[in-house]
Amino acid sequence: MSKRLELIFKNAEDYNVTISIDDPVEPVDGEAVSNVMDTIIQNDVFTSAYGALVSKHAARVVSRTVEEIDINL
């Protein structure tokens, strides 16, 4: 199972912008994630097609399980 940490921001046009980090260290520390998101916003680390990141919207860990299917190749 693979996991991904998604940091979701709002940009200047109020669109969601997602930054994904594969295989985050667990357990994920919510306070640390919030602080990093604040730093990204304050220092204009990333921008989007519709402007700068202006606020935090959400953060989540997404888990994905892949099951291979035999198709007789």
Number of C-alpha atoms within 10 A of each C-alpha: 8 11 16 17 20 18 21 20 22 21 21 15 13 13 15 18 21 16 12 16 12 12 14 14 10 8 6 12 9 11 9 10 15 15 11 13 21 15 12 18 20 12 9 12 11 12 15 15 10 14 14 18 26 18 18 18 14 14 18 14 17 13 11 10 8 7 7 6 6 6 5 4 3
